[in-house]
Amino acid sequence: MPIMRCPWLRVAPLALLLALGCEEVPRTFSTTSDGARVLYTDDFDRPVLGEAWLATGIGAVLDKGSLHLSGLRNQPVWLRMDLPDDVRVEFDAWAETEEGDIKVELAGDGHSKASSVSYVATGYVFVFGGWSNSLHTIARLDEHGDDRVAKPAEPQVEADKRYHFVITRRGNELRWEVDGALIAEYVDEQPLRGEGHQHFAFNNWEAPTRFDNLVIYALED
């Protein structure tokens, strides 16, 4: 499926985008892990996070073999490892309530956090079932910004249902899949790359969520 570039219309079905003459951007990469190199794995099956991670606030614990987040209020748990620009990130995630709101960040600076209710990220923010389980969103820096890609949460996040996420980034394209189905794609004309954009984080507002079985790949030519 091609990406549709239509900056003035972010939420619309493919048929409508085509009818309105939005530009088709050809697919330039595969989201499979064939030929990719594993950089980091974590099954969270231990008592504490350890030195590989930076928790910027309270509310992140390891529990029952998974990472449990609750009430972080946008104070992410950052992986300290520098990541390449072209990367694939896989993990399992689930929400403990029908609020959904499963959130991660990619291409951030590895240390930033919210200091007030307002929060502007340093990378791309992916929210599954955000805003009371009403939207799935990819945002560049500001999850409330006009340039985000958002779609209705269909299907909505089910409480205690485990989902498998795959986020793939190559060049200026991001593709996000859950359980093998495309959720959203984002084309960034000014991609966040290099210094200050080399880290991945699990994040959270208030609703309790869990993460497990993280695998990060470098995508090589």
Secondary structure, DSSP 4 states (H G I P E B T S, - for coil): --EEE-TT--S--HHHHHHTTPEEE---S--S-TT-EEEEEE---SSS--TTEEE-SS-EEEETTEEEE-S-SS--EEE-S---SSEEEEEEEEESSTT--EEEEEEE-SS---SSS----SSEEEEEEHHHHTEEEEEES-TTSTT-EEEE-SSPPPBT--EEEEEEEETTEEEEEETTEEEEEEE-SS---STT--EEEEE-SSS-EEEEEEEEEE---
